[in-house]
Every structure is written in C-alpha cells, then in structure tokens.
Amino acid sequence: MSFFKEFKEFATKGNVIDLAVGVIIGAAFGKIVSSLVDNIFMPILGILTGKVDFKEKFFQLDYSKGTAETLEAAKTAGIPVVSYGIFIQNCIDFIIMAFCIFLLVKFINRLTRKKEEAPAPAAPPAPTTEEKLLMEIRDVLKSK
C-alpha cells in the first residue's frame, strides 16, 4: 500500500502538475505556431520565391521505376526520393517556433522582474544636529 501512497504524493506534487500543464500548453502552442508557419509565412515566402512550394521539392534517387512529377506520385509508385523541401519547411517551422518561444520567455521574464523590483523602502531621514550631538555625548559616556 505504501507504493501507491508514494506514487500519489509524487503525482500530486506541484512540480509534476506544473510539468503536465506545461506539456499541454506547449502542444497547443506548437499547433498555433505550425498554423502560423503553414498558413501565413509559407505562402508569403512562396510568393517571394516565385510561388515555390517547399513541401513538393524532392530529389529522385532511382529512375528505374520511371520519373515522378510530384512527391505524392513518387511515394505512390514506391520511388525512393529525398524530400529536402519538407526538411526546409521543418527548419523554418523550428526557427519561427524558437523565436516565438524566445519572445514568450522574454515577456514572462519582464513580468517577473517587475514584481521583484518592488520599490525599496524609503531610507530613514538623516539625524538632526541635536541627535548628532546626543550621539556624540552617548559615545563619550560609553568610552569612560
């Protein structure tokens, strides 16, 4: 029975729950960034590069089964290809996702810094001349 109790304590610790929430939010964030890349950035990049669709870029390795015009046709015919366009697409996805995460972490750090930088308590006022004189008298009496 102690095994299940120990597991329950482990699973309900704050760090495990925080990790689970982070993974779920990260997966959702990944979908958002993938959509941003696929639906916004890649069409713009395609127009800038002469309407090139990176997903369809490939290099055919074997011509014994014929020549494929599209990547889908090559896969259907069982022709071995190097799909470098998908690799380029995934690299662009990674760069944009890393940049978005960088911006998110930078924003969160800025928020936490503002909380930590609470105004310091005001310094006590400088002693008056009368207080200075009393302190000097006190010090002289202590030294005797």
Disulfide bonds with the S-S distance in Angstrom:
none
